[in-house]
């Protein structure tokens, strides 16, 4: 993650002050970094992280082994990108709904991101937030309309969705920001070092 993305995530997580329940599709540096951040801020948390790559799972497991508040779960579909893309990964996507739990923050940064975004809607607590990493990838955008409050976090690769209605003025602002974001990311294809 870029520094601006990290700062935005820290702001979202710390807004919960005392306790935050996090679901993460796709474990990694974020699992380690943000749980350390929450500890330093004295914010209690539960962190459920779903991983699909055994090598990555083993690495993150070693780094978080002493943290009882992290639940790292493996859905091993093989370590090749082609296999991961061509496997439905239904259990990976639907597993959180079997836990009977709601989350304050859901971070989508693994495989099957569109499906995870759609699944996340029913897993949010009231006032909860879904964050999509790598939102520049336009093939994820079809899932955005499922959220009444949807916004790109400008000049980052993050997108935020919430189930609360933000009101017409904020919807217009979000729409304008989205199209500015699309133009900005489109420019990367043609203008070096933009």
Number of C-alpha atoms within 10 A of each C-alpha: 14 8 9 15 17 16 12 14 19 15 11 16 24 17 12 16 13 12 16 19 21 24 25 24 26 26 27 20 12 16 21 16 12 16 23 14 14 19 11 9 13 13 17 15 18 16 22 20 22 25 25 22 20 15 13 15 22 13 12 18 19 9 14 17 11 9 13 9 14 19 15 20 18 17 17 15 19 14 13 9 11 9 11 17 12 9 11 13 16 11 10 22 23 14 13 23 13 8 9 7 13 19 23 20 26 28 24 25 21 20 19 20 21 18 14 23 25 16 16 26 18 14 21 22 16 12 11 22 25 26 24 25 19 16 21 19 11 11 10 16 13 9 14 19 11 14 18 15 19 24 23 24 19 15 12 20 19 22 21 19 23 22 19 14 12 14 10 9 8 14 16 12 11 18 14 13 16 18 12 15 21 15 11 15 19 13 13 11 10 9 8 7 7 9
